């Protein structure tokens, strides 16, 4: 299993637009699911303009399929253009245990 966490902070005035862009990605994933992938996004409860994306995939090839999604690429370009307060930082996670199977 491959798991990645991406964290970043947007300007307060960009929060709602970022959420809308994320919703478009999630709708696209619902319409065209990627088998072996669980993808979710959260805001930090104490810092609502900080976002955390968690992507868990069966393998590297499955994770790479996200790059083929037009809505995901549009989200990434819009985020970059918004000049976030802290740019996306990716962390690779090591699984200890899970109550599900991909």
Biopython code that builds the backbone (N, CA, C, O; Angstrom):
import numpy as np
from Bio.PDB.StructureBuilder import StructureBuilder

atoms = [
    (1, "UNK", "N", (0.841, -1.178, 0.000)),
    (1, "UNK", "CA", (0.000, 0.000, 0.000)),
    (1, "UNK", "C", (0.883, 1.236, 0.000)),
    (1, "UNK", "O", (1.948, 1.253, 0.616)),
    (2, "UNK", "N", (0.432, 2.261, -0.692)),
    (2, "UNK", "CA", (1.111, 3.552, -0.744)),
    (2, "UNK", "C", (0.172, 4.586, -0.142)),
    (2, "UNK", "O", (-0.999, 4.653, -0.515)),
    (3, "UNK", "N", (0.670, 5.380, 0.775)),
    (3, "UNK", "CA", (-0.140, 6.418, 1.405)),
    (3, "UNK", "C", (0.643, 7.723, 1.438)),
    (3, "UNK", "O", (1.830, 7.750, 1.763)),
    (4, "UNK", "N", (-0.051, 8.803, 1.091)),
    (4, "UNK", "CA", (0.573, 10.124, 1.028)),
    (4, "UNK", "C", (-0.330, 11.132, 1.706)),
    (4, "UNK", "O", (-1.553, 11.089, 1.567)),
    (5, "UNK", "N", (0.294, 12.047, 2.448)),
    (5, "UNK", "CA", (-0.414, 13.175, 3.062)),
    (5, "UNK", "C", (0.154, 14.451, 2.446)),
    (5, "UNK", "O", (1.371, 14.614, 2.353)),
    (6, "UNK", "N", (-0.733, 15.353, 2.026)),
    (6, "UNK", "CA", (-0.312, 16.648, 1.494)),
    (6, "UNK", "C", (-0.985, 17.729, 2.333)),
    (6, "UNK", "O", (-2.202, 17.720, 2.519)),
    (7, "UNK", "N", (-0.179, 18.657, 2.835)),
    (7, "UNK", "CA", (-0.692, 19.741, 3.667)),
    (7, "UNK", "C", (-0.294, 21.086, 3.063)),
    (7, "UNK", "O", (0.797, 21.230, 2.511)),
    (8, "UNK", "N", (-1.189, 22.068, 3.172)),
    (8, "UNK", "CA", (-0.891, 23.420, 2.711)),
    (8, "UNK", "C", (-1.878, 24.384, 3.354)),
    (8, "UNK", "O", (-2.905, 23.971, 3.894)),
    (9, "UNK", "N", (-1.559, 25.658, 3.291)),
    (9, "UNK", "CA", (-2.421, 26.704, 3.842)),
    (9, "UNK", "C", (-2.677, 27.738, 2.764)),
    (9, "UNK", "O", (-1.748, 28.259, 2.146)),
    (10, "UNK", "N", (-3.956, 28.029, 2.547)),
    (10, "UNK", "CA", (-4.337, 29.033, 1.549)),
    (10, "UNK", "C", (-4.651, 30.353, 2.237)),
    (10, "UNK", "O", (-4.836, 30.416, 3.453)),
    (11, "UNK", "N", (-4.704, 31.394, 1.436)),
    (11, "UNK", "CA", (-5.122, 32.695, 1.953)),
    (11, "UNK", "C", (-6.594, 32.589, 2.368)),
    (11, "UNK", "O", (-7.360, 31.872, 1.724)),
    (12, "UNK", "N", (-7.001, 33.289, 3.431)),
    (12, "UNK", "CA", (-8.386, 33.202, 3.906)),
    (12, "UNK", "C", (-9.422, 33.454, 2.808)),
    (12, "UNK", "O", (-10.474, 32.814, 2.795)),
    (13, "UNK", "N", (-9.140, 34.363, 1.904)),
    (13, "UNK", "CA", (-10.108, 34.677, 0.858)),
    (13, "UNK", "C", (-10.205, 33.581, -0.209)),
    (13, "UNK", "O", (-11.084, 33.636, -1.069)),
    (14, "UNK", "N", (-9.314, 32.592, -0.163)),
    (14, "UNK", "CA", (-9.331, 31.511, -1.161)),
    (14, "UNK", "C", (-9.952, 30.217, -0.611)),
    (14, "UNK", "O", (-10.108, 29.251, -1.358)),
    (15, "UNK", "N", (-10.298, 30.184, 0.653)),
    (15, "UNK", "CA", (-10.800, 28.958, 1.286)),
    (15, "UNK", "C", (-12.014, 28.390, 0.554)),
    (15, "UNK", "O", (-12.020, 27.208, 0.208)),
    (16, "UNK", "N", (-13.024, 29.190, 0.314)),
    (16, "UNK", "CA", (-14.258, 28.676, -0.305)),
    (16, "UNK", "C", (-14.020, 28.210, -1.735)),
    (16, "UNK", "O", (-14.587, 27.204, -2.160)),
    (17, "UNK", "N", (-13.186, 28.933, -2.483)),
    (17, "UNK", "CA", (-12.874, 28.507, -3.852)),
    (17, "UNK", "C", (-12.111, 27.188, -3.835)),
    (17, "UNK", "O", (-12.363, 26.313, -4.663)),
    (18, "UNK", "N", (-11.183, 27.043, -2.899)),
    (18, "UNK", "CA", (-10.421, 25.794, -2.795)),
    (18, "UNK", "C", (-11.353, 24.628, -2.471)),
    (18, "UNK", "O", (-11.219, 23.545, -3.041)),
    (19, "UNK", "N", (-12.296, 24.852, -1.555)),
    (19, "UNK", "CA", (-13.264, 23.807, -1.225)),
    (19, "UNK", "C", (-14.088, 23.425, -2.453)),
    (19, "UNK", "O", (-14.345, 22.244, -2.686)),
    (20, "UNK", "N", (-14.500, 24.414, -3.234)),
    (20, "UNK", "CA", (-15.284, 24.134, -4.444)),
    (20, "UNK", "C", (-14.457, 23.325, -5.441)),
    (20, "UNK", "O", (-14.969, 22.398, -6.069)),
    (21, "UNK", "N", (-13.183, 23.675, -5.584)),
    (21, "UNK", "CA", (-12.309, 22.932, -6.496)),
    (21, "UNK", "C", (-12.123, 21.492, -6.021)),
    (21, "UNK", "O", (-12.105, 20.565, -6.830)),
    (22, "UNK", "N", (-11.986, 21.308, -4.716)),
    (22, "UNK", "CA", (-11.844, 19.960, -4.148)),
    (22, "UNK", "C", (-13.125, 19.158, -4.386)),
    (22, "UNK", "O", (-13.065, 17.979, -4.734)),
    (23, "UNK", "N", (-14.272, 19.791, -4.199)),
    (23, "UNK", "CA", (-15.548, 19.093, -4.437)),
    (23, "UNK", "C", (-15.660, 18.600, -5.877)),
    (23, "UNK", "O", (-16.199, 17.521, -6.127)),
    (24, "UNK", "N", (-15.150, 19.393, -6.829)),
    (24, "UNK", "CA", (-15.168, 18.957, -8.235)),
    (24, "UNK", "C", (-14.307, 17.710, -8.423)),
    (24, "UNK", "O", (-14.681, 16.803, -9.167)),
    (25, "UNK", "N", (-13.166, 17.663, -7.758)),
    (25, "UNK", "CA", (-12.301, 16.475, -7.829)),
    (25, "UNK", "C", (-13.038, 15.274, -7.247)),
    (25, "UNK", "O", (-13.036, 14.195, -7.840)),
    (26, "UNK", "N", (-13.662, 15.459, -6.097)),
    (26, "UNK", "CA", (-14.353, 14.345, -5.445)),
    (26, "UNK", "C", (-15.542, 13.860, -6.271)),
    (26, "UNK", "O", (-15.793, 12.657, -6.339)),
    (27, "UNK", "N", (-16.272, 14.772, -6.894)),
    (27, "UNK", "CA", (-17.384, 14.373, -7.758)),
    (27, "UNK", "C", (-16.863, 13.572, -8.953)),
    (27, "UNK", "O", (-17.470, 12.577, -9.350)),
    (28, "UNK", "N", (-15.748, 14.004, -9.518)),
    (28, "UNK", "CA", (-15.154, 13.277, -10.646)),
    (28, "UNK", "C", (-14.730, 11.877, -10.209)),
    (28, "UNK", "O", (-14.879, 10.918, -10.965)),
    (29, "UNK", "N", (-14.202, 11.759, -8.993)),
    (29, "UNK", "CA", (-13.804, 10.442, -8.481)),
    (29, "UNK", "C", (-15.021, 9.564, -8.198)),
    (29, "UNK", "O", (-14.959, 8.346, -8.367)),
    (30, "UNK", "N", (-16.111, 10.166, -7.775)),
    (30, "UNK", "CA", (-17.341, 9.390, -7.567)),
    (30, "UNK", "C", (-17.893, 8.894, -8.898)),
    (30, "UNK", "O", (-18.360, 7.759, -9.002)),
    (31, "UNK", "N", (-17.836, 9.760, -9.924)),
    (31, "UNK", "CA", (-18.340, 9.389, -11.244)),
    (31, "UNK", "C", (-17.440, 8.379, -11.951)),
    (31, "UNK", "O", (-17.919, 7.535, -12.709)),
    (32, "UNK", "N", (-16.139, 8.469, -11.700)),
    (32, "UNK", "CA", (-15.144, 7.591, -12.327)),
    (32, "UNK", "C", (-14.174, 7.093, -11.256)),
    (32, "UNK", "O", (-13.025, 7.535, -11.220)),
    (33, "UNK", "N", (-14.611, 6.187, -10.388)),
    (33, "UNK", "CA", (-13.752, 5.748, -9.297)),
    (33, "UNK", "C", (-12.477, 5.086, -9.801)),
    (33, "UNK", "O", (-12.465, 4.415, -10.834)),
    (34, "UNK", "N", (-11.416, 5.292, -9.052)),
    (34, "UNK", "CA", (-10.141, 4.634, -9.331)),
    (34, "UNK", "C", (-10.053, 3.441, -8.395)),
    (34, "UNK", "O", (-9.911, 3.604, -7.183)),
    (35, "UNK", "N", (-10.136, 2.249, -8.955)),
    (35, "UNK", "CA", (-10.100, 1.026, -8.159)),
    (35, "UNK", "C", (-8.796, 0.953, -7.362)),
    (35, "UNK", "O", (-7.710, 1.121, -7.915)),
    (36, "UNK", "N", (-8.918, 0.704, -6.068)),
    (36, "UNK", "CA", (-7.738, 0.582, -5.211)),
    (36, "UNK", "C", (-7.271, 1.895, -4.633)),
    (36, "UNK", "O", (-6.149, 1.979, -4.133)),
    (37, "UNK", "N", (-8.117, 2.949, -4.686)),
    (37, "UNK", "CA", (-7.740, 4.261, -4.156)),
    (37, "UNK", "C", (-8.803, 4.768, -3.188)),
    (37, "UNK", "O", (-10.002, 4.663, -3.447)),
    (38, "UNK", "N", (-8.340, 5.315, -2.077)),
    (38, "UNK", "CA", (-9.187, 6.058, -1.149)),
    (38, "UNK", "C", (-8.563, 7.436, -1.000)),
    (38, "UNK", "O", (-7.418, 7.561, -0.563)),
    (39, "UNK", "N", (-9.309, 8.464, -1.360)),
    (39, "UNK", "CA", (-8.795, 9.835, -1.364)),
    (39, "UNK", "C", (-9.747, 10.701, -0.566)),
    (39, "UNK", "O", (-10.955, 10.675, -0.799)),
    (40, "UNK", "N", (-9.219, 11.464, 0.370)),
    (40, "UNK", "CA", (-10.070, 12.349, 1.176)),
    (40, "UNK", "C", (-9.307, 13.627, 1.504)),
    (40, "UNK", "O", (-8.077, 13.664, 1.488)),
    (41, "UNK", "N", (-10.081, 14.678, 1.804)),
    (41, "UNK", "CA", (-9.497, 15.981, 2.124)),
    (41, "UNK", "C", (-10.179, 16.534, 3.363)),
    (41, "UNK", "O", (-11.383, 16.366, 3.562)),
    (42, "UNK", "N", (-9.385, 17.195, 4.187)),
    (42, "UNK", "CA", (-9.862, 17.746, 5.454)),
    (42, "UNK", "C", (-9.335, 19.168, 5.620)),
    (42, "UNK", "O", (-8.362, 19.566, 4.979)),
    (43, "UNK", "N", (-9.999, 19.924, 6.497)),
    (43, "UNK", "CA", (-9.419, 21.177, 6.967)),
    (43, "UNK", "C", (-8.994, 20.956, 8.404)),
    (43, "UNK", "O", (-9.558, 20.124, 9.114)),
    (44, "UNK", "N", (-7.997, 21.708, 8.819)),
    (44, "UNK", "CA", (-7.528, 21.675, 10.199)),
    (44, "UNK", "C", (-8.564, 22.397, 11.050)),
    (44, "UNK", "O", (-8.872, 23.558, 10.778)),
    (45, "UNK", "N", (-9.108, 21.748, 12.066)),
    (45, "UNK", "CA", (-10.174, 22.330, 12.886)),
    (45, "UNK", "C", (-9.756, 23.648, 13.538)),
    (45, "UNK", "O", (-10.594, 24.523, 13.755)),
    (46, "UNK", "N", (-8.486, 23.792, 13.848)),
    (46, "UNK", "CA", (-8.008, 25.016, 14.495)),
    (46, "UNK", "C", (-7.591, 26.083, 13.487)),
    (46, "UNK", "O", (-7.525, 27.265, 13.824)),
    (47, "UNK", "N", (-7.313, 25.673, 12.263)),
    (47, "UNK", "CA", (-6.862, 26.595, 11.211)),
    (47, "UNK", "C", (-7.634, 26.266, 9.937)),
    (47, "UNK", "O", (-7.148, 25.508, 9.098)),
    (48, "UNK", "N", (-8.835, 26.830, 9.785)),
    (48, "UNK", "CA", (-9.714, 26.425, 8.684)),
    (48, "UNK", "C", (-9.207, 26.744, 7.282)),
    (48, "UNK", "O", (-9.816, 26.313, 6.303)),
    (49, "UNK", "N", (-8.114, 27.485, 7.159)),
    (49, "UNK", "CA", (-7.552, 27.707, 5.828)),
    (49, "UNK", "C", (-6.361, 26.774, 5.561)),
    (49, "UNK", "O", (-5.647, 26.932, 4.571)),
    (50, "UNK", "N", (-6.158, 25.798, 6.461)),
    (50, "UNK", "CA", (-5.145, 24.760, 6.250)),
    (50, "UNK", "C", (-5.849, 23.473, 5.828)),
    (50, "UNK", "O", (-6.808, 23.036, 6.465)),
    (51, "UNK", "N", (-5.364, 22.882, 4.757)),
    (51, "UNK", "CA", (-5.973, 21.694, 4.165)),
    (51, "UNK", "C", (-5.027, 20.515, 4.256)),
    (51, "UNK", "O", (-3.808, 20.664, 4.171)),
    (52, "UNK", "N", (-5.615, 19.331, 4.432)),
    (52, "UNK", "CA", (-4.863, 18.077, 4.505)),
    (52, "UNK", "C", (-5.535, 17.091, 3.563)),
    (52, "UNK", "O", (-6.725, 16.808, 3.700)),
    (53, "UNK", "N", (-4.780, 16.573, 2.616)),
    (53, "UNK", "CA", (-5.265, 15.556, 1.683)),
    (53, "UNK", "C", (-4.593, 14.241, 2.042)),
    (53, "UNK", "O", (-3.381, 14.200, 2.256)),
    (54, "UNK", "N", (-5.362, 13.180, 2.109)),
    (54, "UNK", "CA", (-4.836, 11.841, 2.370)),
    (54, "UNK", "C", (-5.209, 10.966, 1.178)),
    (54, "UNK", "O", (-6.384, 10.840, 0.833)),
    (55, "UNK", "N", (-4.209, 10.370, 0.558)),
    (55, "UNK", "CA", (-4.435, 9.489, -0.581)),
    (55, "UNK", "C", (-3.806, 8.141, -0.254)),
    (55, "UNK", "O", (-2.593, 8.034, -0.071)),
    (56, "UNK", "N", (-4.651, 7.110, -0.184)),
    (56, "UNK", "CA", (-4.183, 5.752, 0.077)),
    (56, "UNK", "C", (-4.496, 4.911, -1.154)),
    (56, "UNK", "O", (-5.629, 4.878, -1.634)),
    (57, "UNK", "N", (-3.477, 4.241, -1.648)),
    (57, "UNK", "CA", (-3.627, 3.462, -2.871)),
    (57, "UNK", "C", (-3.003, 2.086, -2.708)),
    (57, "UNK", "O", (-2.118, 1.853, -1.884)),
    (58, "UNK", "N", (-3.511, 1.201, -3.531)),
    (58, "UNK", "CA", (-3.005, -0.168, -3.549)),
    (58, "UNK", "C", (-1.514, -0.182, -3.901)),
    (58, "UNK", "O", (-0.741, -0.941, -3.316)),
    (59, "UNK", "N", (-1.113, 0.664, -4.862)),
    (59, "UNK", "CA", (0.285, 0.676, -5.303)),
    (59, "UNK", "C", (0.579, 1.998, -6.017)),
    (59, "UNK", "O", (-0.304, 2.838, -6.185)),
    (60, "UNK", "N", (1.815, 2.161, -6.427)),
    (60, "UNK", "CA", (2.263, 3.390, -7.093)),
    (60, "UNK", "C", (1.519, 3.637, -8.404)),
    (60, "UNK", "O", (1.180, 4.777, -8.722)),
    (61, "UNK", "N", (1.266, 2.576, -9.162)),
    (61, "UNK", "CA", (0.566, 2.725, -10.440)),
    (61, "UNK", "C", (-0.846, 3.267, -10.228)),
    (61, "UNK", "O", (-1.318, 4.090, -11.012)),
    (62, "UNK", "N", (-1.519, 2.811, -9.176)),
    (62, "UNK", "CA", (-2.860, 3.307, -8.871)),
    (62, "UNK", "C", (-2.792, 4.775, -8.481)),
    (62, "UNK", "O", (-3.633, 5.566, -8.907)),
    (63, "UNK", "N", (-1.801, 5.151, -7.678)),
    (63, "UNK", "CA", (-1.671, 6.540, -7.261)),
    (63, "UNK", "C", (-1.437, 7.445, -8.466)),
    (63, "UNK", "O", (-1.947, 8.564, -8.503)),
    (64, "UNK", "N", (-0.693, 6.988, -9.426)),
    (64, "UNK", "CA", (-0.382, 7.797, -10.613)),
    (64, "UNK", "C", (-1.632, 8.109, -11.435)),
    (64, "UNK", "O", (-1.645, 9.094, -12.172)),
    (65, "UNK", "N", (-2.676, 7.297, -11.325)),
    (65, "UNK", "CA", (-3.901, 7.517, -12.102)),
    (65, "UNK", "C", (-4.599, 8.822, -11.737)),
    (65, "UNK", "O", (-5.357, 9.359, -12.544)),
    (66, "UNK", "N", (-4.357, 9.336, -10.545)),
    (66, "UNK", "CA", (-4.971, 10.599, -10.143)),
    (66, "UNK", "C", (-4.514, 11.729, -11.074)),
    (66, "UNK", "O", (-5.271, 12.663, -11.341)),
    (67, "UNK", "N", (-3.276, 11.639, -11.564)),
    (67, "UNK", "CA", (-2.735, 12.659, -12.464)),
    (67, "UNK", "C", (-3.478, 12.703, -13.797)),
    (67, "UNK", "O", (-3.396, 13.699, -14.516)),
    (68, "UNK", "N", (-4.202, 11.635, -14.134)),
    (68, "UNK", "CA", (-4.966, 11.585, -15.387)),
    (68, "UNK", "C", (-6.320, 12.282, -15.277)),
    (68, "UNK", "O", (-7.001, 12.478, -16.284)),
    (69, "UNK", "N", (-6.708, 12.650, -14.075)),
    (69, "UNK", "CA", (-8.016, 13.253, -13.838)),
    (69, "UNK", "C", (-7.954, 14.762, -14.116)),
    (69, "UNK", "O", (-7.231, 15.497, -13.444)),
    (70, "UNK", "N", (-8.710, 15.199, -15.098)),
    (70, "UNK", "CA", (-8.706, 16.608, -15.512)),
    (70, "UNK", "C", (-9.030, 17.537, -14.342)),
    (70, "UNK", "O", (-8.387, 18.574, -14.178)),
    (71, "UNK", "N", (-10.010, 17.175, -13.539)),
    (71, "UNK", "CA", (-10.420, 18.018, -12.408)),
    (71, "UNK", "C", (-9.307, 18.139, -11.366)),
    (71, "UNK", "O", (-9.159, 19.186, -10.735)),
    (72, "UNK", "N", (-8.532, 17.079, -11.187)),
    (72, "UNK", "CA", (-7.423, 17.136, -10.225)),
    (72, "UNK", "C", (-6.343, 18.090, -10.730)),
    (72, "UNK", "O", (-5.797, 18.879, -9.960)),
    (73, "UNK", "N", (-6.040, 18.017, -12.016)),
    (73, "UNK", "CA", (-5.027, 18.914, -12.574)),
    (73, "UNK", "C", (-5.496, 20.361, -12.546)),
    (73, "UNK", "O", (-4.694, 21.262, -12.301)),
    (74, "UNK", "N", (-6.781, 20.602, -12.793)),
    (74, "UNK", "CA", (-7.327, 21.960, -12.705)),
    (74, "UNK", "C", (-7.239, 22.471, -11.267)),
    (74, "UNK", "O", (-6.892, 23.630, -11.039)),
    (75, "UNK", "N", (-7.555, 21.603, -10.294)),
    (75, "UNK", "CA", (-7.437, 21.961, -8.875)),
    (75, "UNK", "C", (-6.003, 22.372, -8.547)),
    (75, "UNK", "O", (-5.780, 23.405, -7.916)),
    (76, "UNK", "N", (-5.030, 21.559, -8.977)),
    (76, "UNK", "CA", (-3.621, 21.845, -8.671)),
    (76, "UNK", "C", (-3.160, 23.168, -9.289)),
    (76, "UNK", "O", (-2.451, 23.945, -8.650)),
    (77, "UNK", "N", (-3.568, 23.416, -10.529)),
    (77, "UNK", "CA", (-3.173, 24.665, -11.195)),
    (77, "UNK", "C", (-3.788, 25.877, -10.501)),
    (77, "UNK", "O", (-3.122, 26.896, -10.322)),
    (78, "UNK", "N", (-5.059, 25.769, -10.110)),
    (78, "UNK", "CA", (-5.729, 26.869, -9.424)),
    (78, "UNK", "C", (-5.095, 27.118, -8.053)),
    (78, "UNK", "O", (-4.922, 28.265, -7.642)),
    (79, "UNK", "N", (-4.753, 26.048, -7.358)),
    (79, "UNK", "CA", (-4.109, 26.201, -6.049)),
    (79, "UNK", "C", (-2.776, 26.928, -6.199)),
    (79, "UNK", "O", (-2.485, 27.858, -5.446)),
    (80, "UNK", "N", (-1.983, 26.515, -7.152)),
    (80, "UNK", "CA", (-0.686, 27.164, -7.380)),
    (80, "UNK", "C", (-0.874, 28.639, -7.727)),
    (80, "UNK", "O", (-0.150, 29.493, -7.214)),
    (81, "UNK", "N", (-1.840, 28.944, -8.593)),
    (81, "UNK", "CA", (-2.106, 30.321, -9.002)),
    (81, "UNK", "C", (-2.585, 31.190, -7.840)),
    (81, "UNK", "O", (-2.411, 32.408, -7.862)),
    (82, "UNK", "N", (-3.189, 30.566, -6.823)),
    (82, "UNK", "CA", (-3.693, 31.319, -5.668)),
    (82, "UNK", "C", (-2.585, 31.789, -4.739)),
    (82, "UNK", "O", (-2.831, 32.570, -3.820)),
    (83, "UNK", "N", (-1.369, 31.319, -4.975)),
    (83, "UNK", "CA", (-0.211, 31.665, -4.139)),
    (83, "UNK", "C", (-0.474, 31.365, -2.665)),
    (83, "UNK", "O", (-0.597, 32.277, -1.847)),
    (84, "UNK", "N", (-0.561, 30.053, -2.334)),
    (84, "UNK", "CA", (-0.861, 29.673, -0.953)),
    (84, "UNK", "C", (0.158, 30.240, 0.044)),
    (84, "UNK", "O", (1.320, 30.478, -0.287)),
    (85, "UNK", "N", (-0.322, 30.445, 1.275)),
    (85, "UNK", "CA", (0.560, 30.949, 2.336)),
    (85, "UNK", "C", (1.670, 29.957, 2.638)),
    (85, "UNK", "O", (2.813, 30.350, 2.871)),
    (86, "UNK", "N", (1.336, 28.674, 2.636)),
    (86, "UNK", "CA", (2.363, 27.637, 2.717)),
    (86, "UNK", "C", (2.059, 26.650, 1.594)),
    (86, "UNK", "O", (0.954, 26.113, 1.514)),
    (87, "UNK", "N", (3.043, 26.414, 0.731)),
    (87, "UNK", "CA", (2.810, 25.554, -0.434)),
    (87, "UNK", "C", (2.599, 24.104, -0.022)),
    (87, "UNK", "O", (2.951, 23.713, 1.091)),
    (88, "UNK", "N", (2.028, 23.308, -0.916)),
    (88, "UNK", "CA", (1.806, 21.894, -0.603)),
    (88, "UNK", "C", (3.093, 21.182, -0.214)),
    (88, "UNK", "O", (4.114, 21.279, -0.895)),
    (89, "UNK", "N", (3.014, 20.469, 0.896)),
    (89, "UNK", "CA", (4.132, 19.659, 1.383)),
    (89, "UNK", "C", (3.647, 18.218, 1.421)),
    (89, "UNK", "O", (2.669, 17.900, 2.098)),
    (90, "UNK", "N", (4.330, 17.356, 0.695)),
    (90, "UNK", "CA", (3.942, 15.945, 0.621)),
    (90, "UNK", "C", (4.772, 15.115, 1.595)),
    (90, "UNK", "O", (5.990, 15.267, 1.688)),
    (91, "UNK", "N", (4.085, 14.237, 2.316)),
    (91, "UNK", "CA", (4.729, 13.309, 3.236)),
    (91, "UNK", "C", (4.267, 11.901, 2.886)),
    (91, "UNK", "O", (3.067, 11.641, 2.788)),
    (92, "UNK", "N", (5.218, 10.996, 2.698)),
    (92, "UNK", "CA", (4.881, 9.602, 2.470)),
    (92, "UNK", "C", (4.660, 8.948, 3.824)),
    (92, "UNK", "O", (5.481, 9.092, 4.730)),
    (93, "UNK", "N", (3.548, 8.228, 3.964)),
    (93, "UNK", "CA", (3.194, 7.600, 5.229)),
    (93, "UNK", "C", (3.485, 6.098, 5.168)),
    (93, "UNK", "O", (3.406, 5.482, 4.105)),
    (94, "UNK", "N", (3.818, 5.528, 6.315)),
    (94, "UNK", "CA", (4.030, 4.088, 6.429)),
    (94, "UNK", "C", (2.861, 3.498, 7.225)),
    (94, "UNK", "O", (2.604, 3.904, 8.358)),
    (95, "UNK", "N", (2.172, 2.557, 6.631)),
    (95, "UNK", "CA", (1.006, 1.958, 7.256)),
    (95, "UNK", "C", (1.414, 1.064, 8.429)),
    (95, "UNK", "O", (2.314, 0.231, 8.316)),
    (96, "UNK", "N", (0.735, 1.258, 9.546)),
    (96, "UNK", "CA", (0.892, 0.404, 10.709)),
    (96, "UNK", "C", (-0.245, -0.610, 10.749)),
    (96, "UNK", "O", (-0.024, -1.782, 11.056)),
    (97, "UNK", "N", (-1.463, -0.165, 10.438)),
    (97, "UNK", "CA", (-2.613, -1.043, 10.408)),
    (97, "UNK", "C", (-3.799, -0.315, 9.823)),
    (97, "UNK", "O", (-3.861, 0.914, 9.852)),
    (98, "UNK", "N", (-4.757, -1.086, 9.284)),
    (98, "UNK", "CA", (-5.963, -0.493, 8.691)),
    (98, "UNK", "C", (-7.121, -1.453, 8.863)),
    (98, "UNK", "O", (-6.945, -2.671, 8.860)),
    (99, "UNK", "N", (-8.316, -0.882, 9.015)),
    (99, "UNK", "CA", (-9.514, -1.691, 9.142)),
    (99, "UNK", "C", (-10.234, -1.864, 7.822)),
    (99, "UNK", "O", (-11.440, -2.108, 7.796)),
    (100, "UNK", "N", (-9.506, -1.741, 6.730)),
    (100, "UNK", "CA", (-10.077, -1.893, 5.394)),
    (100, "UNK", "C", (-9.008, -2.449, 4.468)),
    (100, "UNK", "O", (-7.825, -2.501, 4.807)),
    (101, "UNK", "N", (-9.456, -2.861, 3.291)),
    (101, "UNK", "CA", (-8.527, -3.371, 2.293)),
    (101, "UNK", "C", (-8.739, -2.622, 0.999)),
    (101, "UNK", "O", (-9.878, -2.357, 0.613)),
    (102, "UNK", "N", (-7.652, -2.277, 0.320)),
    (102, "UNK", "CA", (-7.766, -1.593, -0.972)),
    (102, "UNK", "C", (-7.675, -2.586, -2.095)),
    (102, "UNK", "O", (-7.749, -2.205, -3.263)),
]
sb = StructureBuilder()
sb.init_structure("model")
sb.init_model(0)
sb.init_chain("A")
sb.init_seg("    ")
for serial, (resi, resn, name, xyz) in enumerate(atoms, 1):
    if name == "N":
        sb.init_residue(resn, " ", resi, " ")
    sb.init_atom(name, np.array(xyz, "f"), 0.0, 1.0, " ", f" {name:<3s}", serial, name[0])
structure = sb.get_structure()
